[in-house]
Amino acid sequence: MFNGDWFVDTTSMSDTSVIICVAVALILGIIVSIAYMYATPIYTKNFAVTLALLPVIVQAVLVMVNGNIGTSVAVLGIFSLVRFRSVPGSSKEITAVFLTTAIGLAIGMGFIGYAIMMTVIVGLMFVMLSKFSFGEKLTKDRMLKIVIPENLDYTDIFNDIFDKYLKSAKRERVKTVNMGTMFEITYHVSFKNIKDEKKMIDEIRCRNGNLTVSCGRLHSTGEEL
């Protein structure tokens, strides 16, 4: 039964208590899923549905083993291998999975008030930290890719332009494209003033015959835990 502390005895639950626990787990799971979708611009429907249903599944497993948290965690650990066996999850995905698992464990153990508090606090912090610039590395470094005809010598063709707009420019890779009729050169560059990006690209286009020029952020390799 419930008491003033919003606790449920999961070892001897009535039908009403079971329904309430399932409903609370589902609601909190949906809240976490909505928070994840709001904080993450790219996501899949399957993962959003998984977040919504995971707390219900976790609390159901915990109830079925009569509140034995050791047994339930062992069972759920086996289930988690299915999610992460082949496709590595991003840090956000792993955080969301751990949060929904913790919510399910709390509800399965009877701590409904604690589960609600955890959902509200962690969910709000998840959204706020994701939307603001917390943890972002402010950098003027970019990855620059330039396509030139095969008859041009790529060794120092853009040096004067780079000296004008960049602090540094390091050639990372050169490869042939378009059946060997063109070169694609990849540079790691650092701008003196990031607002000059368009001016530099315009000058490069005049130099390479208006072929493809792309400039973007460096690829992050620290997304996975």
C-alpha positions in Angstrom: 0.0 0.0 0.0 1.0 3.6 -0.4 2.0 5.8 2.5 3.0 9.4 2.9 6.4 8.8 1.4 5.0 7.4 -1.9 6.4 4.0 -1.3 4.9 0.7 -2.4 5.6 -2.7 -1.0 6.5 -4.6 -4.2 6.7 -8.0 -2.4 2.9 -8.1 -1.7 1.3 -5.7 -4.2 -2.4 -5.5 -4.8 -3.9 -5.2 -8.3 -4.4 -1.5 -7.8 -0.8 -0.9 -6.8 0.4 -2.9 -9.8 -1.7 -0.8 -12.2 -0.5 2.4 -10.6 3.2 1.4 -10.8 2.8 0.4 -14.5 1.0 3.7 -15.2 3.7 5.8 -13.4 6.5 3.9 -15.2 4.9 4.4 -18.6 4.3 8.1 -17.9 7.8 8.7 -16.7 9.2 6.7 -19.6 7.3 8.9 -22.1 8.5 12.1 -20.3 12.2 10.9 -20.6 11.6 10.0 -24.3 10.1 13.5 -25.0 13.1 15.1 -23.2 15.5 13.0 -25.3 13.7 13.9 -28.6 13.7 17.6 -27.6 17.4 17.6 -26.7 18.6 15.5 -29.6 18.0 16.8 -33.2 18.6 13.4 -34.8 17.0 10.4 -33.4 15.1 7.3 -34.5 11.5 6.5 -33.7 12.5 3.0 -32.5 14.8 4.4 -29.9 12.2 6.9 -28.7 9.6 4.1 -28.3 12.3 2.0 -26.4 12.9 4.8 -23.9 9.1 5.2 -23.3 8.6 1.4 -22.6 11.9 0.5 -20.9 10.8 1.7 -17.4 7.7 -0.5 -17.5 9.7 -3.5 -18.6 12.3 -3.0 -15.9 9.8 -2.5 -13.1 7.8 -5.6 -14.3 11.0 -7.7 -14.2 11.8 -6.5 -10.7 8.3 -7.2 -9.5 8.4 -10.7 -11.0 11.5 -11.6 -9.1 9.8 -10.3 -5.9 12.0 -7.2 -5.5 15.3 -9.1 -5.6 17.4 -6.4 -7.2 20.4 -8.7 -7.8 18.4 -11.2 -9.8 16.6 -8.5 -11.8 19.8 -6.6 -12.7 21.4 -9.8 -13.9 18.4 -10.5 -16.1 18.2 -7.0 -17.4 22.0 -7.1 -18.1 21.4 -9.9 -20.5 18.7 -7.9 -22.2 20.9 -4.9 -22.5 23.4 -6.9 -24.6 20.8 -7.0 -27.4 20.8 -3.2 -27.6 24.6 -2.7 -27.6 25.9 -6.0 -29.1 26.4 -4.7 -32.7 25.6 -0.9 -32.8 27.6 1.3 -30.5 25.4 3.8 -28.7 26.2 7.5 -28.3 26.8 9.0 -24.9 23.4 10.6 -25.0 21.7 7.3 -25.8 23.5 5.4 -23.1 22.6 8.1 -20.6 18.9 7.9 -21.6 19.0 4.1 -21.3 20.6 4.2 -17.9 18.0 6.9 -16.7 15.0 4.9 -17.9 16.5 1.7 -16.3 17.0 3.5 -13.0 13.4 4.8 -13.1 12.2 1.3 -13.7 14.3 -0.1 -10.9 13.1 2.7 -8.5 9.4 2.0 -9.3 9.9 -1.8 -9.2 11.4 -1.4 -5.7 8.4 0.8 -4.7 10.1 4.2 -4.6 7.6 6.0 -6.8 8.2 9.4 -5.3 12.0 9.0 -5.8 11.4 7.9 -9.5 9.3 11.0 -10.2 11.9 13.3 -8.6 14.7 11.7 -10.5 12.8 12.0 -13.8 12.1 15.7 -13.3 15.5 16.7 -12.1 17.6 14.6 -14.5 15.3 15.2 -17.4 15.4 19.0 -17.0 19.2 19.0 -16.6 19.5 16.7 -19.6 17.5 19.1 -21.8 19.2 22.3 -20.4 22.8 21.0 -20.7 22.1 19.7 -24.2 20.5 22.9 -25.5 23.1 25.3 -24.0 26.8 25.4 -24.8 27.9 23.4 -21.8 30.9 21.2 -22.7 31.3 22.6 -26.2 34.8 23.3 -27.3 34.9 26.8 -28.9 37.4 26.4 -31.8 38.2 28.0 -35.1 39.5 24.7 -36.5 37.8 23.3 -39.5 38.1 20.5 -42.0 38.6 22.0 -45.5 38.1 19.9 -48.7 39.0 21.3 -52.1 38.6 19.7 -55.5 41.0 20.7 -58.3 41.7 19.6 -61.8 44.5 17.1 -62.3 46.6 19.5 -64.2 47.1 21.9 -61.2 49.9 21.4 -58.8 48.3 21.2 -55.4 51.5 21.6 -53.4 51.4 25.3 -52.8 48.6 26.5 -55.1 46.5 28.0 -52.2 49.4 29.1 -49.9 48.8 32.8 -50.5 45.1 32.5 -49.7 45.8 30.4 -46.6 48.3 33.0 -45.3 45.7 35.7 -45.7 42.9 34.0 -43.7 44.4 31.2 -41.7 46.6 30.7 -38.7 47.6 27.3 -39.9 46.8 24.8 -42.7 47.9 21.2 -42.6 47.3 19.0 -45.6 45.8 15.7 -44.2 45.1 13.7 -47.4 45.1 13.8 -51.2 43.0 11.4 -53.3 41.9 11.2 -56.9 38.2 11.5 -57.7 36.0 11.5 -60.8 37.9 8.6 -62.5 41.3 10.2 -61.7 40.6 13.4 -63.5 40.6 15.5 -60.3 42.3 15.7 -56.9 40.5 16.1 -53.6 42.7 17.7 -51.0 41.8 17.6 -47.3 43.2 20.2 -45.0 43.0 20.8 -41.2 42.8 24.6 -41.0 42.5 27.1 -38.2 41.0 30.5 -39.0 42.3 33.9 -37.9 38.7 35.1 -37.9 36.0 32.5 -38.5 33.8 35.2 -40.1 36.2 35.2 -43.1 35.2 31.7 -44.1 33.0 32.7 -47.0 35.6 35.2 -48.3 38.3 32.5 -48.3 36.0 30.0 -50.1 35.1 32.5 -52.8 38.8 33.1 -53.5 39.5 29.3 -53.6 36.6 28.8 -56.1 38.2 31.4 -58.4 41.5 29.5 -58.1 40.1 25.9 -58.6 37.8 26.7 -61.5 34.6 26.8 -59.3 34.9 23.1 -58.4 33.6 21.7 -55.1 34.9 23.4 -51.9 33.6 22.2 -48.5 34.4 23.5 -45.0 33.0 21.9 -41.9 33.6 21.1 -38.3 36.1 18.5 -37.3 34.7 15.1 -36.9 34.3 14.2 -33.2 35.6 10.9 -32.1 34.6 11.3 -28.4 30.8 10.7 -28.8 31.0 7.2 -27.5 31.8 6.5 -23.8 
